[in-house]
Amino acid sequence: MTITKAVIPVAGMGTRFLPATLSVSKVMIPILDRPSIHYAIEELHQAGITEIIFIISPDQKSIKDYFQPRPDIEALLKNRGELELLKTIQAIQNLVHINFVTQESPLGLGHAILQSKPLIKDETFVVLLPDDLIFGNESTTSEMIKIFYKTPGIILAAKEVPDEMVSKLGIIDPLDVNNNQIKVKSVIEKPELQNAPSNLGIVGRYVLPKEIFSKLESIQPGALGEIQLTDAIDSLMNEMSCIAYQFTSDHFDIGTPLGLVKASVYQSLIREPINTDLEIWLKSIPQLKENS
């Protein structure tokens, strides 16, 4: 079985970015010069994904617009000789086939994933949360798919997280560790630190079999009436194995303003020629000089 489909849920309200998200979707706020969904699609394309299903809210028209051809802008760039930028804009429109499904009510991540069932059908698929931005030479999703082909089941991305983050994430109860692959006993959604089985947090990448949909349809809503993906995964683990891939690439939680700033600075420091100018500017800031 070849994995070719991915789901990207983006229907969140973006309250941590208010007032900016009064007029623009959170996932359209740029990291340096492109939104998080741009990076997400590049990662999925590198992993061999050919079809992406965006789960959007009713008012997220700007996300659809991002992937539409813009002949006026393309003609302008061509006339100016900005061919590399033109290539970047045209490429993102053609990397994968994109579908949009509307989640009418914000009833949790599990509910959002459930909206993709008619398009996923009976296939194993990937879920990517664009709030978790991962930069590396290898696509994290690609590495997870490789693990799935060797050991079919549920595959999660994970990393060690500080104590203050444990109660905000899905946490893994590890059964066995083999290098960067962790056999998972169970997963717990947002446990209190004293009750957490580890400090291994699930990070925005999943490879899920079709059986996840029946679990999402049958589990009871949790806090705030939301259907939690973690609860469905934990239930499904009674029927199949689960492996967590502990990735080593650089990760940024851009679901927070500070995380987005860090990711933008990171991108600026690895991109030429902007990195040289940025380093010079940073060294010229009086406050940074005083603290260095």
Sequence and secondary structure as in RCSB ss.txt:
>XXXX:A:sequence
MTITKAVIPVAGMGTRFLPATLSVSKVMIPILDRPSIHYAIEELHQAGITEIIFIISPDQKSIKDYFQPRPDIEA
LLKNRGELELLKTIQAIQNLVHINFVTQESPLGLGHAILQSKPLIKDETFVVLLPDDLIFGNESTTSEMIKIFYK
TPGIILAAKEVPDEMVSKLGIIDPLDVNNNQIKVKSVIEKPELQNAPSNLGIVGRYVLPKEIFSKLESIQPGALG
EIQLTDAIDSLMNEMSCIAYQFTSDHFDIGTPLGLVKASVYQSLIREPINTDLEIWLKSIPQLKENS
>XXXX:A:secstr
    EEEEE     GGGTTGGGTS GGGSEETTEEHHHHHHHHHHHTT  EEEEEE TT HHHHHHTS  HHHHH
HHHHHT HHHHHHHHHHHHSSEEEEEE SS   HHHHHHTTHHHHTT  EEEE TTEEEE SS HHHHHHHHHHH
S SEEEEEEE  HHHHTTSEEEEEEEEETTEEEEEEEEES  GGG S SEEEEEEEEE TTHHHHHHHS   GGG
   HHHHHHHHTTTS EEEEE  SEEEETTSHHHHHHHHHHHHHHSTTHHHHHHHHHHH HHHHHH 
